[in-house]
């Protein structure tokens, strides 16, 4: 059976620890389901006509998602091929709870995971955690992640193995 989950991310390598923990937990419980995983970040599109007309998802991802992130989630995907049907990177651009609820409903998302230690920072990004907590249509769970400030691999692909 296929289930769909959402993981709130800011497209940093630290945020992939949420994905890693969720898959490790599902693997330990010998879960027989396969998962479609939405890695979603909040993104404020702005209100200028130029931004609204000419910004596409690919231009947004070029701004907010580093190549190391892509490489790291491919490594995780290869580690758990029996659990992952596909991984979809997306941005949520709405600003109302009702819009987020419709996003969840349209994606058939059943579970959501987030970490309060991952704060969406950077131009145009906003935090999805308040939307996830208020959404009544999904089961949400906070994942505790330890962030090491003095990690030598911090910000590099090797961090995903730490």
C-alpha positions, 0 to 999 in steps of 0.5 A: 500500500502507498501512503503519502507523507510531508516533511517540512524542510528549509532545503538545508542538509540539517533538515534531511535528518528528519527524513532519515529519522522517519525512514529509520523508524519505519524500517525498524518497525518493518513497515510494509508500506511504500511512501510518496514523500513531499519535501516542502518548504514555505516560500513567499512569492512576493506581490510584484507582477514581475515575480508572480509572472516569471518565477517558476518552481525551477527558478525558485528551487535554483534560489533555495535548494543547493545541489548538496541537498539533491545529492544527499536525499538521493543517498537516503533514497538509495538506502531505503528503496523498499520504503520510498516510491518517490520523493517530490520537492515542492514549495507551498506559496499560500498564506492561509490555513485553508490554502494549506489544508487544500494542499494537504487534501490535494496531495492525499497527504496522511502524515506530516513530520517537522522539527522545531530546531529547523528554522526556515531562514533565507530570502522568501522562506517561511516556516510551515510548522504553524500550518502543520500544527493547525491542520486537522486532516493529517497526523503530525509528529515532531522529530527531535534533531540534535544539531552540532554547532562544531561539526566539521562536516556541517554544510557539506554532503558528509553531514548526512552520514554524521 
